[in-house]
Amino acid sequence: MLVRAARASVVLGVAIALSGCGGGAVGTDATANKALDVPAKEELMAEGPLGDRVLGKATAPVTVIEYVSLTCPHCANFQKNLFPRVKKEFIDTGKVRFIVREFPIGHTSGTAAIVNRCAPADKYFFLLNQFLTRQPEWVSQEVRPDAIYSVAKASGMTRETFDKCLTNQTIIDGLTEVKQRGRQFGVIGTPTFFINGRKAQGEVTFEEIKAMIEQAPSPQST
């Protein structure tokens, strides 16, 4: 019991570095203005210290970047109700390269982000989907390692690996930098999307996402 309590306190401690986002999830009012300021293409497309997690072909003409917090209900809504259609119509057809970057809001989200990055790269999007679609099982005000592990083990992660992940300083530092860079890009809440040189925050519709994807120029254009 003392060992488990010590581990839990470590979880809380490392998550502090990933919390304090300066604002919660942005609501539907923020989506009215899609032409918000965005960083230069070269800065936005540069990978962070942990590398990017990507779906889709490298040759896709359009890149979509989503900043996500795993405890965010708006992110969960996008994952459940919009992402499957985005994947089918744009990613699987070679039209979009989709990048996810972490922007954890709160201790619990920070801990889950650490665990997700600790999983094998080919399990990242599976586990991302698990965390987002199973939020009621593990999201709470206080960090609950057992509940988080109950989701993580769906990827085949052992408890030993899970516990070691929570003190992986390389991942913790890398995620902290990813979030800091997101702030520099004007991310204040989740989800935030960068598509075709434009930014959308909070709840978006499929039609809005589609319209932004079909605009020119794309972030990869010269």
Backbone hydrogen bonds, N-H to C=O, Kabsch-Sander energy under -0.5 kcal/mol:
donor,donor_aa,acceptor,acceptor_aa,energy
5,A,1,M,-2.4
6,A,2,L,-2.3
7,R,3,V,-2.4
8,A,4,R,-2.2
9,S,5,A,-2.0
10,V,6,A,-1.9
11,V,7,R,-2.4
12,L,8,A,-2.1
13,G,9,S,-2.1
14,V,10,V,-2.8
15,A,11,V,-1.8
16,I,12,L,-1.0
16,I,13,G,-0.5
17,A,13,G,-0.6
17,A,14,V,-0.6
18,L,15,A,-1.6
19,S,15,A,-0.6
19,S,16,I,-1.1
30,A,27,G,-1.2
31,T,28,T,-1.5
32,A,29,D,-1.2
33,N,30,A,-0.7
34,K,32,A,-0.7
36,L,34,K,-1.3
36,L,199,K,-0.6
44,L,40,A,-2.5
45,M,41,K,-2.5
46,A,42,E,-0.8
51,G,48,G,-1.5
53,R,100,V,-0.9
54,V,52,D,-0.6
55,L,98,F,-2.6
60,A,57,K,-1.6
62,V,95,K,-1.1
64,V,97,R,-2.6
65,I,194,F,-2.0
66,E,99,I,-2.9
67,Y,192,T,-2.8
68,V,66,E,-0.5
68,V,101,R,-2.4
72,C,69,S,-1.8
76,A,72,C,-1.9
77,N,73,P,-2.2
78,F,74,H,-2.2
79,Q,75,C,-2.6
80,K,76,A,-2.5
81,N,77,N,-2.8
82,L,77,N,-0.5
82,L,78,F,-2.0
83,F,78,F,-3.2
85,R,82,L,-0.6
86,V,82,L,-2.3
87,K,83,F,-3.2
88,K,84,P,-2.1
89,E,85,R,-2.7
90,F,86,V,-2.2
91,I,86,V,-1.6
92,D,87,K,-3.4
94,G,91,I,-1.6
95,K,90,F,-1.9
96,V,90,F,-1.8
97,R,62,V,-2.8
98,F,55,L,-2.9
98,F,96,V,-0.6
99,I,64,V,-3.3
99,I,97,R,-0.5
100,V,53,R,-2.0
101,R,66,E,-2.9
103,F,68,V,-2.8
106,G,104,P,-0.6
110,G,106,G,-2.2
111,T,107,H,-2.3
112,A,108,T,-2.2
113,A,109,S,-2.3
114,I,110,G,-1.9
115,V,111,T,-2.0
116,N,112,A,-2.7
117,R,113,A,-2.1
118,C,114,I,-1.2
119,A,115,V,-1.0
123,K,120,P,-2.2
124,Y,120,P,-0.5
124,Y,121,A,-1.1
127,L,123,K,-2.7
128,L,124,Y,-2.7
129,N,125,F,-2.1
130,Q,126,F,-2.0
131,F,127,L,-2.9
132,L,128,L,-2.2
133,T,129,N,-2.7
134,R,130,Q,-1.5
135,Q,132,L,-0.8
137,E,134,R,-1.9
138,W,134,R,-0.6
138,W,135,Q,-1.4
139,V,135,Q,-2.7
148,I,144,R,-2.2
149,Y,145,P,-2.8
150,S,146,D,-1.8
151,V,147,A,-0.8
151,V,148,I,-0.8
152,A,148,I,-2.3
153,K,149,Y,-2.7
154,A,151,V,-1.5
155,S,152,A,-1.9
156,G,153,K,-1.8
157,M,152,A,-1.0
162,F,158,T,-2.5
163,D,159,R,-2.8
164,K,160,E,-1.9
165,C,161,T,-2.2
166,L,162,F,-1.2
167,T,164,K,-1.3
168,N,165,C,-2.1
169,Q,167,T,-1.2
172,I,168,N,-2.3
173,D,169,Q,-2.9
174,G,170,T,-2.1
175,L,171,I,-2.9
176,T,172,I,-2.0
177,E,173,D,-2.0
178,V,174,G,-2.3
179,K,175,L,-2.3
180,Q,176,T,-2.2
181,R,177,E,-2.6
182,G,178,V,-2.0
183,R,179,K,-2.2
184,Q,180,Q,-1.8
185,F,181,R,-1.4
186,G,183,R,-1.8
187,V,182,G,-2.5
188,I,186,G,-0.5
192,T,67,Y,-1.5
193,F,200,A,-3.3
194,F,65,I,-2.2
195,I,193,F,-0.5
195,I,198,R,-2.5
196,N,63,T,-0.7
198,R,195,I,-1.5
199,K,34,K,-1.6
200,A,193,F,-2.3
202,G,191,P,-2.6
209,I,205,T,-2.2
210,K,206,F,-3.0
211,A,207,E,-2.3
212,M,208,E,-2.0
213,I,209,I,-2.2
214,E,210,K,-2.1
215,Q,211,A,-0.5
215,Q,212,M,-0.7
220,Q,61,P,-0.5
221,S,218,S,-1.5
